[in-house]
Amino acid sequence: MTEKLDKPTQDLSGKNVTVVGGARSGMAVCRLLTEVEATAFLTDQKEPVDWAEKKQELSQLGIEFEIDGHTKKSFEADLIVVSPGVPQDADILTKAGEKGIPVVSEVELASWFTNLPIAAVTGSNGKTTTTTMLAEMCRYGGYETFLAGNIGFPFSDAVRSILGNEPNNGLHVLEVSSFQMEHIHHFKPKVAVLLNLTADHLDRYANMDAYARAKMNILNNMTENDQVVYNKDDAELTPYLETSAMLVPFSLNTVPNALFTVNETKIYDAADEILIYLKDVSLPGKHNLSNFLAAATASNLLNIDSNAVGKVMSSFPGVEHRIEFVDNLDGVEFFNDSKATNVDSVEVALKSFDNPLIVIMGGLDKGGDFSQLTQFMKSNVKEIILVGKAAEIISEAFSGVVPTQNAGDIPLAVKTAFQSAQSGDVVLLSPGCASFDQFENFEERGDTFKAAVANLKRTAS
């Protein structure tokens, strides 16, 4: 981390701020900077997706921009705000350091302009589901909840939407990634939730330790008045729990100091009363139960009563793009798991089905070890249909284990999988890779999958 930046007293008026990256987060920063009367300048090395629309918005905001590289105007700045997709070793950030220009993340900047408490969720897997669960529990419990961050709605937009008019019962519930934590100076959650640590983004980080330490920047500014909810079942987390904040565990086993406990049939709350019977929990699977316990623990620390927690546990429908049922066509079920951007997420998805599977995998490789899926592939996967740049890597990983064929893109993969499927089979999109080789984000990839299934249904009828 760079030298700690003095926190402005929520005043960037008249300051020159360069925004690096014109994707969703960068555009949100530009909107917030305009609102607080800073002079923003957007720079990107290439034309962002939907550039015509973004260019028009920037012009309406009166923001200058460049999309063909970072000229010297990029460094005529009091501050640089970097989008999460820009790596730490990018040339523009190196030069900014040499010139003494402070660099902050979008999440850091947005945190300067809100006085509401923050509950932030991070981990390698389960972030979106847990963050959404937590937001729902807090909403049922009486908070006016603002759900944002890596979940798809930038924190800057959430902050801007209530700038100068924050509700007394407001709460920011954020999903945060390692990328967003790379340039943190003052960002401080009231409650942080640490779900797990498994290998991910090793195309960006030198090793697992570097990746983990980027995530753990979430703890940097937390004090003894704050709480860290952590997964006691994940041994990888333990070495990184360096904080003066209160540590509160959650677990599928009985462990000291856990606020919620589980047996074969029930979940008990902090008062040792029955919270809910497991048969009434809305989402199946141990991974979802663990996510529920994480959200419930954080909710308890935010003074949410057990009734609100139990209501969400019994009714929560899941999140889009995470093992999401799409349709049934001639007895073949289609599931969209585009959110599975790493190998461990694919493992969770494979373990969720007993049916024969045809799995669509591929995209932009993140350095994960696909071979760890071998035992699960052997059990009930009939075939792997490959897409994107990682097709050859995945094909080699499962050579002699399960048949593979390269379809190239999602629409052809859906068609190919259906041709291979029989009634009772499941076609599962669970890529195990990032989406950026063919899509702007995993949501666009999932939507493309669902559109391809809908088109298949129309043509087959």
Long-range contacts (C-beta under 8 A, 24 or more apart in sequence): 1-183, 1-184, 1-185, 1-217, 1-220, 2-97, 2-102, 2-103, 2-183, 4-185, 5-102, 5-104, 5-185, 5-186, 7-112, 7-185, 7-186, 8-112, 10-36, 10-112, 10-113, 11-36, 12-36, 12-37, 12-38, 12-79, 13-37, 13-38, 14-38, 14-39, 15-39, 15-78, 15-79, 16-41, 16-76, 16-77, 16-78, 16-79, 17-41, 17-77, 17-78, 17-79, 17-80, 17-81, 18-42, 18-43, 18-74, 18-75, 18-76, 18-77, 18-79, 18-80, 18-81, 19-43, 19-80, 19-81, 19-83, 20-44, 20-70, 20-74, 20-80, 20-81, 20-82, 20-83, 20-86, 20-90, 20-92, 20-93, 21-48, 21-82, 21-83, 21-84, 21-85, 21-86, 22-48, 22-51, 22-54, 22-65, 22-67, 22-83, 23-48, 23-49, 23-83, 23-85, 23-440, 24-152, 24-154, 24-441, 25-83, 25-84, 25-85, 25-106, 25-154, 25-156, 26-81, 26-83, 26-106, 27-54, 27-57, 27-58, 28-106, 28-154, 28-155, 28-156, 28-157, 28-160, 29-81, 29-83, 29-106, 29-109, 29-110, 29-154, 29-156, 30-58, 30-61, 30-63, 31-61, 31-156, 31-157, 31-160, 32-109, 32-110, 32-113, 32-156, 32-157, 32-159, 32-160, 32-163, 33-81, 34-61, 34-62, 34-63, 35-160, 35-163, 36-113, 36-163, 41-65, 41-73, 41-74, 41-76, 41-77, 42-66, 43-67, 43-70, 43-71, 43-73, 43-74, 43-92, 45-69, 45-70, 49-440, 75-99, 75-101, 77-101, 79-103, 79-104, 80-104, 81-105, 81-106, 81-109, 82-106, 82-182, 82-183, 84-150, 84-177, 84-179, 84-180, 84-182, 85-179, 85-436, 87-204, 88-182, 88-183, 102-185, 103-183, 104-183, 104-184, 104-185, 105-179, 105-180, 105-181, 105-182, 105-183, 105-184, 105-187, 106-154, 106-155, 106-156, 106-180, 107-149, 107-155, 107-174, 107-176, 107-180, 107-181, 107-184, 107-187, 108-183, 108-184, 108-185, 108-186, 108-187, 109-156, 110-154, 110-155, 110-156, 110-158, 110-159, 111-155, 111-159, 111-186, 111-187, 111-188, 112-186, 113-159, 113-160, 113-163, 114-159, 114-162, 114-166, 114-172, 115-166, 116-146, 116-166, 116-170, 116-171, 116-172, 117-171, 117-172, 117-189, 117-190, 117-191, 117-302, 118-171, 118-172, 118-173, 118-174, 118-187, 118-188, 118-189, 118-190, 118-191, 119-171, 119-172, 119-173, 119-174, 119-189, 119-190, 119-191, 119-192, 119-193, 119-298, 119-302, 120-149, 120-173, 120-174, 120-175, 120-176, 120-189, 120-191, 120-192, 120-193, 120-218, 121-173, 121-174, 121-175, 121-176, 121-192, 121-193, 121-195, 121-294, 121-298, 122-175, 122-176, 122-177, 122-178, 122-181, 122-192, 122-193, 122-194, 122-195, 122-215, 122-218, 123-193, 123-194, 123-195, 123-196, 123-197, 123-215, 123-231, 124-195, 124-196, 124-197, 124-198, 124-199, 124-200, 124-342, 124-344, 125-195, 125-196, 125-198, 125-287, 125-342, 125-344, 125-345, 125-348, 126-195, 126-196, 126-287, 126-290, 126-291, 126-294, 127-151, 127-175, 127-176, 127-177, 127-195, 128-175, 128-319, 128-322, 128-339, 129-288, 129-291, 129-318, 129-319, 129-322, 130-193, 130-195, 130-291, 130-294, 130-295, 131-173, 131-174, 131-175, 132-316, 132-319, 133-291, 133-292, 133-295, 133-312, 133-316, 134-173, 134-193, 134-294, 134-295, 134-298, 134-299, 135-173, 136-312, 136-316, 137-295, 137-296, 137-299, 137-304, 137-308, 137-309, 137-312, 138-171, 138-173, 138-299, 138-302, 138-304, 138-308, 140-304, 140-308, 140-311, 140-312, 141-299, 141-302, 141-303, 141-304, 141-305, 141-308, 141-309, 142-169, 142-304, 142-308, 143-169, 143-170, 143-171, 143-302, 143-304, 144-169, 144-170, 144-171, 145-170, 145-171, 145-173, 146-170, 146-171, 146-172, 146-173, 147-173, 147-174, 148-172, 148-173, 148-174, 149-174, 149-175, 149-176, 149-180, 150-174, 150-175, 150-176, 150-177, 150-180, 151-175, 152-441, 152-443, 171-302, 176-218, 177-215, 178-205, 178-211, 178-214, 178-215, 179-204, 179-214, 181-214, 181-215, 181-216, 181-217, 181-218, 182-214, 182-217, 184-217, 184-218, 184-220, 184-221, 186-221, 187-218, 187-220, 187-221, 188-221, 188-222, 188-223, 188-226, 189-218, 189-222, 189-226, 190-226, 190-227, 190-302, 191-226, 191-227, 191-228, 191-229, 191-298, 191-301, 191-302, 192-218, 192-219, 192-222, 192-226, 192-227, 192-228, 192-229, 192-245, 193-228, 193-229, 193-230, 193-294, 193-295, 193-297, 193-298, 194-218, 194-228, 194-229, 194-230, 194-231, 194-237, 194-241, 195-231, 195-234, 195-290, 195-291, 195-294, 196-231, 196-234, 196-236, 196-237, 197-234, 197-236, 197-237, 197-240, 198-236, 198-342, 198-343, 198-344, 199-342, 199-343, 199-344, 199-367, 199-368, 199-369, 200-341, 200-342, 200-344, 200-366, 200-368, 201-342, 201-366, 201-367, 202-366, 202-367, 202-368, 203-364, 203-365, 203-366, 203-367, 204-366, 212-236, 212-240, 213-240, 215-240, 216-240, 216-242, 219-243, 219-245, 227-298, 227-301, 229-294, 229-297, 229-298, 229-301, 231-290, 231-294, 232-258, 233-290, 248-297, 248-301, 250-290, 250-293, 250-294, 250-296, 250-297, 251-293, 252-286, 252-289, 252-290, 252-293, 258-297, 259-296, 259-297, 259-300, 259-301, 260-293, 260-296, 260-297, 260-300, 262-289, 262-293, 267-292, 267-293, 267-296, 267-313, 269-296, 269-300, 269-306, 269-309, 270-300, 270-306, 271-306, 273-306, 275-306, 275-309, 275-310, 275-313, 276-310, 276-313, 276-314, 280-313, 280-314, 281-313, 281-314, 282-313, 282-314, 282-315, 282-316, 282-317, 282-318, 283-316, 283-318, 284-352, 285-348, 285-351, 285-352, 287-348, 292-316, 320-443, 320-446, 321-442, 321-443, 321-446, 323-349, 323-352, 324-446, 326-449, 326-450, 326-453, 327-453, 327-454, 327-457, 329-418, 329-453, 329-456, 329-457, 329-460, 330-423, 330-460, 331-422, 331-423, 331-424, 331-425, 332-418, 332-421, 332-422, 332-423, 332-424, 332-425, 332-426, 332-427, 333-425, 333-426, 333-427, 334-414, 334-426, 334-427, 334-428, 334-429, 334-449, 334-453, 335-426, 335-427, 335-428, 335-429, 336-429, 336-446, 336-449, 336-450, 337-428, 337-429, 337-430, 337-431, 338-429, 338-431, 338-435, 338-442, 338-443, 338-445, 338-446, 338-449, 339-442, 339-446, 340-430, 340-431, 340-432, 341-366, 341-431, 341-432, 341-433, 341-434, 341-435, 341-442, 342-366, 342-368, 342-432, 343-368, 343-369, 343-370, 343-372, 343-373, 343-432, 344-368, 345-430, 345-432, 346-373, 346-430, 346-431, 346-432, 347-372, 347-373, 347-376, 349-428, 349-430, 350-376, 350-377, 350-379, 350-380, 350-381, 350-428, 350-430, 351-376, 353-380, 353-426, 353-428, 354-380, 355-380, 355-424, 355-425, 355-426, 356-380, 356-381, 356-382, 356-422, 356-424, 356-425, 356-426, 357-381, 357-382, 357-425, 357-426, 357-427, 357-428, 358-382, 358-383, 358-384, 358-385, 358-417, 358-420, 358-421, 358-425, 358-426, 358-427, 358-428, 359-383, 359-384, 359-385, 359-428, 359-429, 359-430, 360-384, 360-385, 360-386, 360-387, 360-407, 360-410, 360-413, 360-414, 360-417, 360-427, 360-428, 360-429, 360-430, 360-431, 360-449, 361-385, 361-386, 361-387, 361-390, 361-394, 361-430, 361-431, 361-432, 361-433, 362-386, 362-387, 362-388, 362-389, 362-390, 362-391, 362-394, 362-431, 362-432, 362-433, 363-387, 363-388, 363-389, 363-390, 363-431, 363-432, 363-433, 363-434, 363-435, 363-436, 363-437, 363-438, 363-445, 364-388, 364-389, 364-390, 364-433, 364-434, 364-435, 364-436, 364-437, 365-389, 365-390, 365-393, 365-433, 365-434, 366-433, 366-434, 368-432, 370-394, 370-397, 370-398, 370-432, 371-397, 373-397, 373-398, 373-432, 374-398, 374-401, 377-401, 377-402, 378-402, 382-420, 382-425, 383-417, 383-420, 385-413, 385-416, 385-417, 385-420, 386-413, 387-413, 387-431, 387-438, 388-431, 388-433, 388-437, 388-438, 389-437, 390-432, 390-433, 390-437, 394-432, 409-438, 410-438, 410-445, 410-448, 410-449, 410-452, 411-448, 411-451, 411-452, 411-455, 413-452, 414-449, 414-452, 414-453, 414-456, 415-452, 415-456, 418-456
